[in-house]
Amino acid sequence: KEKVEITKAQRALMKVIVDAYNRHKIPQDVAKKLLQDQYSAEENFLLLTEMATSQVQVLVEFTKNIPGFLSLNHEDQIALLKGSAVEAMFLRSAQVFSQKMPNGHTEVLEERIRKSGISEEFMTPMFNFYKSIGELHMIEEEQALLTAITILTPDRPFVKDQQAVERLQEPMLEVLRKLCVLQHPQEPQYFARLLGRLTELRTLNHYHAEMLTSWRMNDHKFTPLLCEIWDVQ
Ligand SMILES: COc1ccc(-c2nc3ccccc3n2[C@H](C(=O)NC2CCCCC2)C2CCCCC2)c(OC)c1
């Protein structure tokens, strides 16, 4: 039986990531807002673009706190952010959707999202992902590390020095692996399940631009930041 122990250095790395993650969590208010009222497709689209814009800004701040990130080649820093922003947004949405809510609230939230204006064909892949994240019952350390690992994916388009990114991602993967063994001793394959979610997350990337342009309304307006990050307009 492998005796797993998180070293002092690994605990310090985890603390840096979790503190940054908690400091840069956008307010959960989007779920509360959606539970309060029903909005038109136009209002929902505006809410999505506002939430997504602030989430990208928060993601940049979180990423700057990842040890070693600011020492990477500057073009590679941009390539990593651009390459992971949509995945980080869906990962955050899944965490918001899976958070503990009073009885029946998650069902109302799901209903509001289903009727928000997004076209039918994307509901299944999106909710399948949200539910598969929810089933993992991740602790915040796992959520924070998974977000950092998503950002530090070496094979994003246009990344020049992939080895430098691997050198940052590997210690995160090792801490997460140990954490999973310690947190879920009954589930030796838990870490593999967690990484499997990252593969599912990449498929949402493919749907993303079409989810936006097919939103049930005319004249989809995006903020300049979202035009940079999303493949729209
Ligand atoms: C591209 O298509 C879509 C479709 C749905 C969502 C989504 N899934 C959600 C699950 C839980 C709560 C909110 C959720 N959202 C939108 C939102 O506000 N997402 C925020 C993005 C930044 C990080 C926090 C969540 C809602 C959907 C209902 C209409 C208003 C926007 C989504 O979030 C990427 C993207």
The ligand as an SDF file (V2000), in Angstrom:
LIG
                    3D

 35 39  0  0  0  0  0  0  0  0999 V2000
  -22.0910   29.5190  -24.1990 C   0  0  0  0  0  0  0  0  0  0  0  0
  -23.3000   29.0430  -23.6590 O   0  0  0  0  0  0  0  0  0  0  0  0
  -23.4390   28.9710  -22.2920 C   0  0  0  0  0  0  0  0  0  0  0  0
  -24.6610   28.5390  -21.7860 C   0  0  0  0  0  0  0  0  0  0  0  0
  -24.8700   28.4740  -20.4120 C   0  0  0  0  0  0  0  0  0  0  0  0
  -23.8480   28.8100  -19.5390 C   0  0  0  0  0  0  0  0  0  0  0  0
  -24.0440   28.7070  -18.0860 C   0  0  0  0  0  0  0  0  0  0  0  0
  -23.9790   27.5660  -17.3970 N   0  0  0  0  0  0  0  0  0  0  0  0
  -24.2240   27.8710  -16.0890 C   0  0  0  0  0  0  0  0  0  0  0  0
  -24.2820   27.0680  -14.9580 C   0  0  0  0  0  0  0  0  0  0  0  0
  -24.5640   27.6490  -13.7270 C   0  0  0  0  0  0  0  0  0  0  0  0
  -24.7790   29.0420  -13.6320 C   0  0  0  0  0  0  0  0  0  0  0  0
  -24.7250   29.8700  -14.7720 C   0  0  0  0  0  0  0  0  0  0  0  0
  -24.4380   29.2710  -15.9860 C   0  0  0  0  0  0  0  0  0  0  0  0
  -24.3110   29.7400  -17.2640 N   0  0  0  0  0  0  0  0  0  0  0  0
  -24.4360   31.1390  -17.7270 C   0  0  0  0  0  0  0  0  0  0  0  0
  -23.4570   31.9830  -16.9270 C   0  0  0  0  0  0  0  0  0  0  0  0
  -23.7780   33.0230  -16.3910 O   0  0  0  0  0  0  0  0  0  0  0  0
  -22.2090   31.4670  -16.8070 N   0  0  0  0  0  0  0  0  0  0  0  0
  -21.1990   32.1030  -16.0100 C   0  0  0  0  0  0  0  0  0  0  0  0
  -19.9320   32.2070  -16.8520 C   0  0  0  0  0  0  0  0  0  0  0  0
  -18.7670   32.6970  -16.0180 C   0  0  0  0  0  0  0  0  0  0  0  0
  -18.5630   31.8180  -14.7910 C   0  0  0  0  0  0  0  0  0  0  0  0
  -19.8240   31.7470  -13.9250 C   0  0  0  0  0  0  0  0  0  0  0  0
  -21.0160   31.2730  -14.7340 C   0  0  0  0  0  0  0  0  0  0  0  0
  -25.8750   31.6530  -17.6230 C   0  0  0  0  0  0  0  0  0  0  0  0
  -26.8360   30.6360  -18.2450 C   0  0  0  0  0  0  0  0  0  0  0  0
  -28.2710   31.1370  -18.2390 C   0  0  0  0  0  0  0  0  0  0  0  0
  -28.4050   32.5020  -18.9160 C   0  0  0  0  0  0  0  0  0  0  0  0
  -27.4440   33.5030  -18.3030 C   0  0  0  0  0  0  0  0  0  0  0  0
  -26.0160   33.0160  -18.3210 C   0  0  0  0  0  0  0  0  0  0  0  0
  -22.6380   29.2310  -20.0250 C   0  0  0  0  0  0  0  0  0  0  0  0
  -21.7190   29.5850  -19.1100 O   0  0  0  0  0  0  0  0  0  0  0  0
  -20.3980   29.4960  -19.5590 C   0  0  0  0  0  0  0  0  0  0  0  0
  -22.4180   29.3120  -21.4190 C   0  0  0  0  0  0  0  0  0  0  0  0
  1  2  1  0
  2  3  1  0
  3  4  1  0
  3 35  2  0
  4  5  2  0
  5  6  1  0
  6  7  1  0
  6 32  2  0
  7  8  2  0
  7 15  1  0
  8  9  1  0
  9 10  1  0
  9 14  2  0
 10 11  2  0
 11 12  1  0
 12 13  2  0
 13 14  1  0
 14 15  1  0
 15 16  1  0
 16 17  1  0
 16 26  1  0
 17 18  2  0
 17 19  1  0
 19 20  1  0
 20 21  1  0
 20 25  1  0
 21 22  1  0
 22 23  1  0
 23 24  1  0
 24 25  1  0
 26 27  1  0
 26 31  1  0
 27 28  1  0
 28 29  1  0
 29 30  1  0
 30 31  1  0
 32 33  1  0
 32 35  1  0
 33 34  1  0
M  END
$$$$
